[in-house]
């Protein structure tokens, strides 16, 4: 009874609504009074659901859905949204693939019509498929040539084997193995209403969104009476330390990372606090130690990748080649200090920082839309609004215990002499 009452109060305060249709499709909506709306159609499928042999197919499909439908050319898709004041894009992540746009709220119907057309009626024309394959090959090269992007891809390979050890975008080998037949088969099996989420943040009417979804995606669940979850492919945890040399770069780029509790574990909130404490901005411990005290780096950044399937914290530093080992030692020493001497005052300060960042992030309706999508993939979207409460409840000992780093992964890309 208490839980139900809390949800009712929560919905009134946050103006959040959620409904799972009879066809299994999930509708997420946050009401806002500004004349802007952000809309996304997402599918519960990403890199973590792919076999190693097909790695990159989710991202490939994302590209192809913008290449024309039965009623719209690629140009008509972009013009219909952009000429009405909107902006559009898509993204593929390990747990989800999404297609979104941000529009004036009085153009919501256009956004819904165009995006639903993309996820229902793609053509997958052979000629366009081969052209887009070449585009993705260039994208692979671009990411490889960007040291900052490259080290983040490589650190994941140091942390996991199996499907998580292959780049989300795929490889030349896996991309060449994906033909039209395989792509259409994957699309038909994945892009079904019971695997889809419609998420809207902005000035709209929830009942109208539900009505649109029921009319355009049906209101019966075909084939099964229960919502099916696409299986996660096999992967395992590991820890590796690697250093790679490359000609043509002047700076060493390094990432230090370590496994942390999954999102369903309350200690995952302690992990968020720890990464913020260590490298969350100019006031963080490592920024002070590495840059301010010793002038060893310009960029020092930290963050978390925490989901229901995998979770790790990371610290990035850009420094000179000869300082790589010294920087790693400073990182490890700082963790030791936190494990021994972190106090309630500093903990509460970092909690306020995280809570403030959380509030600021909600200003942008696109970021809020994405946050709700990822929260839904991790469990329930409404739990996103519990962030402040969860952070406040984190205990000092949980953060100090997580700082006792026993195993870690480390990857550095350094200049080759």
LOVEX-139573 format. One record per residue (C-alpha): z, y, x. Coordinates in steps of 0.02 Angstrom, whole numbers, padded with zeros to 5 digits, always signed. Each point is the difference from the previous one (the first is absolute). Layout:
ZYX...
END
This chain:
+00000+00000+00000+00044+00119+00142-00166-00035+00088-00099+00036-00159+00092+00163-00027-00031+00052+00181-00186-00031-00021-00007+00104-00158+00087+00146+00084-00112-00024+00152-00159+00009-00104+00055+00160-00085+00045+00084+00165-00149-00057+00102-00127-00006-00140-00056-00169+00065-00079-00132-00111-00058-00176+00035-00083-00133-00105-00076-00170+00034-00141-00033-00122-00033-00168-00082-00144-00023+00123+00125+00015+00145-00057+00172+00057+00141+00117+00053+00001+00184-00050+00108+00120+00102+00018+00182-00051+00102+00149+00056-00014+00153-00111-00022+00171+00081-00033+00170-00078-00120+00067+00132-00185+00000-00048-00042-00135+00127-00007-00188-00011-00013-00137+00131-00074-00165-00058-00016-00169+00086-00064-00170-00046+00075-00127+00121-00012-00186+00024+00139-00111+00066-00101-00061+00147-00010+00055+00181-00004-00063+00178+00152-00111-00018-00089-00101-00134-00152-00038+00109-00039-00154+00102-00031+00035+00184-00181-00053-00022-00030+00133-00134+00104+00139+00076-00064+00170-00054-00073-00055-00167+00121+00108-00102-00051+00153+00099-00184-00048-00011+00013-00012-00190+00085+00170-00005-00150+00076+00088-00124-00087-00114+00080+00057-00162-00055+00177+00042-00180-00057+00027-00052+00001-00182+00035-00080-00169-00109-00056-00144-00002+00178-00069+00033+00113+00152-00080+00024+00170+00111+00039+00150-00048+00183-00016+00040+00003-00186+00171-00074+00035+00047+00136+00125-00084+00141-00097+00084-00043-00165+00170+00016+00081-00028+00137+00129-00105+00116-00109+00145-00002-00123+00120+00061+00134+00064-00168+00056+00023-00088+00165-00018-00187+00021+00037-00138+00123+00059-00178+00016+00111-00100+00116+00029-00179+00051+00171-00054+00062+00081-00166+00037+00068-00019-00178-00117+00103-00109-00173+00079-00020-00018+00159-00102-00130+00124-00062+00064+00173-00044-00044+00179-00042+00092+00163-00029-00068+00106-00142+00038+00147-00114+00097-00081-00141-00126+00051-00132-00126-00111+00093+00109-00155-00010-00124-00093-00110-00135+00020+00133+00116-00069+00134+00044-00151-00107-00181-00033-00047-00066+00008+00179+00139-00097+00084+00003-00136-00132-00188-00017+00020+00023-00028+00187+00125-00142-00020-00093-00084-00143-00186+00017+00034-00047+00006+00186-00176-00054+00044+00026-00071+00175-00185+00028+00037-00056-00102+00150-00082+00149+00084+00153+00111-00020+00113-00140+00058-00093-00018+00164+00000+00189+00027+00187+00010-00033+00033-00144+00119-00074+00108+00139+00108+00147-00055+00156-00108+00017-00055-00058+00172-00001+00183+00050+00171+00021-00080+00066-00145+00106-00066+00085+00157+00077+00166-00052+00172-00076-00022-00014-00092+00166-00045+00161+00090+00148+00093-00074+00150-00046+00111+00130+00054-00128-00079-00106-00137-00031-00145+00119+00180-00022+00059+00062-00009-00180-00124-00139-00037+00050-00093+00158+00187+00012-00029-00019-00094-00164-00087-00139+00097+00153-00005+00114+00115-00019-00151-00095-00128-00105-00120-00144+00012-00115-00066-00137-00087+00120-00118+00108+00149+00054-00060-00020+00178-00179+00050-00047-00047+00182-00030-00003+00050-00183-00180+00059+00021-00052-00169+00068-00100-00046+00155-00185-00006+00033+00006-00189-00019+00091+00000-00167-00104+00144-00068-00161-00092+00044+00063-00153-00096+00016+00096-00164-00159-00010-00104-00033+00061-00177+00044-00167-00079+00170-00005+00085+00035+00181-00045-00045-00020-00184+00104-00159-00011+00150+00090+00075-00024+00151-00115-00006-00107-00157+00157-00095+00047+00101+00153+00048-00058+00147-00106+00068-00065-00164+00112+00100-00118+00155-00105+00037-00014+00048+00184-00030+00185-00032+00107+00156-00009-00047+00167-00078+00112+00135+00072-00005+00182-00060+00107+00146+00057-00025+00166-00088-00030+00085-00165-00057-00141-00114+00055-00100-00152+00068-00175+00031-00057-00071-00167-00177+00060+00033+00001-00085+00170+00057-00163-00079-00132+00017-00135-00136+00030+00132+00053-00152+00101+00005-00114-00153-00171+00056-00059-00083-00013+00170+00086-00153+00074+00041-00100-00157+00168-00044-00072+00007-00188+00021+00039-00101+00155-00143-00119+00034+00027-00166+00086+00189+00006+00019+00148+00058-00100+00094+00067+00150-00037+00134+00128-00062-00082+00158+00044+00062+00173-00132-00020+00134+00068-00111+00138+00049+00073+00167-00085-00087+00146+00097-00079+00140+00076+00103+00140+00151-00014+00113+00116+00117+00093-00002+00017+00189+00035+00126+00138-00116+00040+00145-00010+00129+00138-00174+00051+00056-00078+00134+00109-00187+00033-00006-00100+00110+00117-00149+00105-00054-00116+00115+00093-00036+00175-00065+00172+00045-00066+00127+00115+00084+00160-00045-00093+00096-00159-00031+00032-00038-00184+00142-00119-00039+00085-00075-00152+00171-00082-00004+00031-00102-00158+00125-00123-00072+00018-00105-00158+00116+00065-00136+00057-00067-00171-00127-00012-00142+00003+00126-00141+00097-00115-00117+00145+00002+00125+00115+00151-00017+00005+00010+00189-00181+00058-00002+00070+00172-00047+00106-00006+00158-00162-00033+00095-00077+00158-00072+00151+00099+00055-00006-00074+00174-00182+00043+00030+00028+00178-00062+00153+00018+00112-00096-00061+00152-00169+00088-00020-00006+00094-00164-00050+00173+00056+00049+00130+00130+00186-00026-00032-00005-00188+00031+00091-00086+00142-00155-00057+00093-00089+00167-00016+00152+00078+00082+00015-00133+00136-00183-00024+00045-00078+00170-00030+00135+00133+00002+00109-00068+00140-00131-00082+00110-00169+00074-00052-00080-00173+00005-00105+00016-00158-00074+00117-00128-00012-00116-00150+00145-00110-00054-00010-00075-00174+00088-00135-00098-00021-00088-00165+00015-00159-00101-00118-00127-00077+00113-00082-00129-00062-00108-00143+00050-00158-00094-00103-00105+00122+00024+00077+00173+00104+00140+00075+00016+00087+00167+00052+00166+00077-00102+00084+00135+00011+00139+00128-00154+00080+00077-00003+00101+00162-00143+00078+00096+00042+00017+00186-00065-00019+00178-00041-00174+00063+00138+00003+00131+00130+00042-00133-00033-00145-00119+00140-00112+00062+00120+00146+00012-00035+00049-00180+00028-00179-00058+00167-00003+00091+00052+00163-00081-00043-00070-00172+00105-00156+00029+00146+00100+00070-00001+00115-00151+00010-00149-00117+00152-00059+00099+00082+00170-00022-00031-00003-00187+00071-00175-00016+00160+00056+00088+00029+00181-00049-00091+00048-00160+00125+00087-00114+00008+00046-00184-00042+00183+00031-00165-00038+00086-00039-00137-00126+00024+00119-00146-00109+00130+00084-00144-00124+00016+00026-00055-00180-00023+00179-00057-00157+00013+00106-00077-00154-00080+00049+00052-00176-00074+00173+00030-00162-00076+00065-00006-00112-00154+00016+00150-00116-00132+00101+00093-00123-00145-00003+00003+00000-00190-00078+00173-00007-00173-00074+00031-00057-00102-00150-00114-00107+00109+00145-00050+00114+00107-00033-00153-00137-00108-00075-00011-00101+00160+00189-00017+00012+00009-00070-00177-00140-00124+00038+00087-00066+00155+00168-00007-00090-00081-00104-00137-00074-00118+00129+00173-00021+00077+00085-00035-00164+00012+00132-00136-00072+00177+00008+00154+00072-00085+00104-00050+00152-00089+00138+00097+00112+00125-00090+00155-00090+00064-00038+00051+00180+00132+00137+00012+00137-00111-00072-00048-00145+00114+00001+00108+00157+00169+00074-00041+00073-00175-00019-00050-00058+00175+00152-00045+00106+00028+00057+00178+00023-00176+00065-00168-00057-00070-00092+00134+00100+00100-00036+00157-00033-00186-00015-00187+00026-00020+00004+00106+00158+00056-00152+00099-00178-00042+00051-00013-00178+00062-00187-00028-00014-00141+00125-00007-00187+00020+00022-00081+00126+00115-00180+00051+00026-00067+00131+00120-00179+00059+00027-00005+00081+00172-00134+00086+00107-00092-00114+00121-00009+00070+00175
END
